[in-house]
Amino acid sequence: MAQKLSLPLILPNPPPSTPTKPPFPTPPSSSSITPLLQDLFLNQNHSSTPHLHLSPSTHRTPRSPHRLSPQAHRILQTLIHPSFDSNRFHEILPLLFDQPSSSSLSWDILGIIKGLGFNNKFDLALSLFDFIRTRNDRVSLLNGSVIAVIVSILGKTGRVSRAASLLHNLEADGFEVDVYGYTSLITAYANNKKYRDALKVFGKMKEVGCEPTLITYNAILNVYGKMGMPWAKIIALVQDMKCHGLAPDLCTYNTLISCCRAGSLYEEALDLFEEIKVAGFRPDAVTYNALLDVYGKSRRPKEAMEVLKQMESNSFRPSVVTYNSLVSAYVRGGLLEDALVLKRKMVDKGIKPDVYTYTTLLSGFVNAGKEELAMEVFEEMRKVGCKPNICTFNALIKMYGDRGKFEEMVKVFKEIKVCKCSPDIVTWNTLLAVFGQNGMDSEVSGVFEEMKRSRFAPERDTFNTLISAYGRCGSFDQAMAAYKRMLEAGVSPDLSTYNAVLATLARGGLWEQSEKVLAEMKDGGCKPNEVTYSSLLHAYANGREVERMNALAEEIYSGTIKTHAVLLKTLVLVNSKVDLLVETERAFLEFRKRGISPDVTTSNAMLSIYGRKKMVPKANEILNFMYESGLTLSLTSYNSLMYMYSRTENFHKSEQIFREILDKGIEPDVISYNIVIYAYCRNDMMDEAKRIIEEMKVPAPVPDVVTYNTFIAAYAADSMFVEAIDVIRYMIKQGCKPNHNTYNSIVDWYCKLKLRDEACSFVQNLGDLDPQISEDEKSRLLERIAKKWSQVDP
């Protein structure tokens, strides 16, 4: 295998085998759940395992009836007949043992159990197995193959804990559990998403000297892929397999290609695809679909389309799975219109879109801020009779949550139960992300409490979401504590973990620490992706490291760092954030030149910078573009427009826009109110500003320090110091703590009016106004007065 595939990932020091702290932060008691969460979780089923609906039994002949004796064959046909009464089981069973040979009896037992399993008569198969365990000759009758089949049946019906207990009890009773029994248990755990338990079984096999087969290794490779294991660890497992004299087969290669998905390792996947041919195998439909899936995750739609052409040229007919991977590639690449065209091509070729097709499109429009188009997809999905699954509901929860429409989000959550679905780990992670990005840390804790009640064990994605949620809430220490608990719980970090940590560092502008994390990733063989570099750009922007930001941008434009829609979008955002107009326009133009449709976030960044620079015609161009593109304007869009007009002669338009969003049913935030207040205050229309602040009542947001500071600055500018000080007194009474800007406005205007003594007196008597004022703050203000006074013309 190509050497470049085997770069090791340097992980932190291994955690202790037994965590000394719980993996979750301790949540508040149930009494502390917010009203929103009480509504969200009301009457929800707290079972962590969704009910498994098995297909009804049908009368089918097992695949290998010729291996059964005539008597065993008649018994099997009786047991699987639709009219068979299971209460007669013990009447029929003794007929099986009227045979002279225990060897043929053992084969009959195996055949009947397999036949019962094949016909979904799982309980009868288990009853037969339990009956034989009571016999004195059970050891000779229950061979390794029988045990393996029973373990598989238990796994298929979701009773994997019982399967594990069964193997343990059989060993205690003197039965020898062979490689097939262990491999069946590994597969059962994997199919029930209990990946760490599967790895424990694999470890136990090696401890007891049970040599794994190729099938065992393939099963563990599948587990590694599902867990998002580092590529170096996956390659090490392949090398271990080869050291045991086992050569990879086509299933091994297909599984390895699938493993590339988690880290978006499309180059490694392509190398494996070529190696399949060198090894003398012929890629099959699974191979092509796996490669397509990797390209889809890696946001490489063009390469994915080439795989489709190659697949068809080799006489493999694309399936709905194939097209779903292609749709995913286009959606992830931001090419939503192309994804819709692809869906129409599916229909033209007689391939019916399924729930995954629609949900992928729905999620794409949700992420792009195209709420109306997302709902059109959802309505079409219902119209054609395609039943939504939990992934569909998760996308809708994200859509409403991202837009602050929590009532609608709660309705979707309740509809999950109505549609006979159950919340999954992604549902909980989505709720965590929604509340985290809205800075609702109490709700984050509430979701964790409910998640624990529902018996959902934390996996890597949960910890990654937790790190991101606390990071978005500005709780850096809690985010890092979550990362530490993740390691203590024995969960290894992956690319997504590092990206979550980088995103948290970026919000604090901690670019030096971000560079260290990036260096660690590269040195350890964990390949950075576009999200990694996106976080680094944000870290530079928030840390005001413009030169570093520009240098990284040039690497992106030149192709040194492979360009993706995410990176171009980030360049628009960060350049807008640091007020670099030319650089922002360049990034936005590059975005559109590459045929990528800007989403609402990118468009909002353009509105914001044009608004701050009072470039009304340019802002209107972006506004028209958003309407033409079918983008749903967000509150951020309206706030940018309001701020732009607040600083122009047409400042009254700020309130007009404010009223528009109220009419649309959009809840203004405190920024919205502050902008309108600012528009009136800067134009000496204090009565109008007071009218707006009077509207800031429950459930509207309460005035914050910016609200009060706007009034204070306006009064001070008009030499109305008594009124300004009255506002300070009022804000303190309302529990709003003054900041530096509160007092700066007063002393600065005293100095501008050459009222130095009044400025000093104000500072010296601040203790009477603000009992919480510190001596350091007084010293700072006196130094400011001295500096300002030195700049005043004599």
VENSUL-V404083 format. One record per helix or strand of 2 or more residues. SS is the DSSP state (@ for helix, = for strand). FROM is the first residue (numbers start at 1). TO is the last residue. If there is no record, write none. Layout:
SS	FROM	TO
SS	FROM	TO
//
This chain:
@	3	6
@	30	32
@	35	41
@	65	67
@	70	80
@	86	97
@	102	118
@	122	133
@	138	141
@	144	156
@	160	172
@	179	191
@	195	207
@	214	227
@	231	243
@	250	259
@	266	278
@	285	297
@	301	313
@	320	332
@	336	348
@	355	367
@	371	383
@	390	402
@	406	418
@	425	437
@	441	453
@	460	472
@	476	488
@	495	507
@	511	523
@	530	542
@	546	558
@	565	577
@	581	593
@	600	612
@	616	628
@	635	646
@	653	663
@	670	681
@	686	694
@	705	717
@	721	733
@	740	752
@	756	764
@	766	769
@	775	791
//
